[in-house]
Amino acid sequence: MNEYQTTLKKKMDEFAHVVYRVTRKFPKDEVYGITSQLRRASVSIVLNYIEGFVINGINILVL
């Protein structure tokens, strides 16, 4: 992995963790609503990035 990919990997990992930390503070009645949707979206962003590299034949480390 080059420096750009390493930096991006760290930022994506941090982004997903921040979303989980923030949504932990949401009201409990939103667990299956906006909380779940935000968490799934944050993970989806990271997985779509990884999938793009796999499709193009570039190997990266999985978070």
C-alpha positions as CSV (number, residue, x, y, z in Angstrom):
1,M,0.0,0.0,0.0
2,N,1.2,3.5,-0.8
3,E,1.0,6.4,1.6
4,Y,-2.3,7.7,0.1
5,Q,-4.0,4.3,0.7
6,T,-2.6,4.0,4.2
7,T,-3.8,7.5,5.1
8,L,-7.2,6.9,3.6
9,K,-7.6,3.5,5.4
10,K,-6.9,5.2,8.7
11,K,-9.4,8.0,8.0
12,M,-12.1,5.5,6.9
13,D,-11.5,3.5,10.1
14,E,-11.7,6.6,12.2
15,F,-14.9,7.8,10.4
16,A,-16.7,4.5,11.2
17,H,-15.7,4.6,14.8
18,V,-16.8,8.2,15.2
19,V,-20.2,7.4,13.8
20,Y,-20.6,4.6,16.2
21,R,-19.5,6.8,19.1
22,V,-21.9,9.6,18.2
23,T,-24.8,7.3,17.6
24,R,-24.3,5.6,21.0
25,K,-25.5,8.9,22.5
26,F,-28.8,8.9,20.5
27,P,-32.1,8.1,22.3
28,K,-32.8,4.4,22.9
29,D,-36.1,4.7,21.0
30,E,-34.0,5.5,17.8
31,V,-32.0,2.3,17.9
32,Y,-33.8,0.7,15.0
33,G,-34.3,4.0,13.2
34,I,-31.7,6.7,12.4
35,T,-29.1,5.1,14.6
36,S,-29.1,1.9,12.7
37,Q,-29.3,3.7,9.3
38,L,-26.2,5.9,10.1
39,R,-24.2,2.9,11.3
40,R,-25.0,0.8,8.3
41,A,-24.2,3.8,6.0
42,S,-20.8,4.4,7.6
43,V,-19.8,0.8,7.2
44,S,-21.1,0.7,3.6
45,I,-18.8,3.6,2.7
46,V,-15.8,1.7,3.8
47,L,-16.9,-1.5,2.2
48,N,-17.7,0.2,-1.1
49,Y,-14.2,1.6,-1.1
50,I,-12.6,-1.8,-0.5
51,E,-14.8,-3.4,-3.1
52,G,-13.7,-0.9,-5.7
53,F,-10.1,-1.8,-5.1
54,V,-10.8,-5.5,-5.4
55,I,-12.7,-5.1,-8.6
56,N,-9.7,-3.1,-10.1
57,G,-7.3,-5.8,-8.9
58,I,-5.5,-3.7,-6.4
59,N,-4.9,-5.5,-3.0
60,I,-5.4,-3.5,0.2
61,L,-5.5,-4.6,3.8
62,V,-9.0,-5.1,5.1
63,L,-9.9,-2.9,8.1
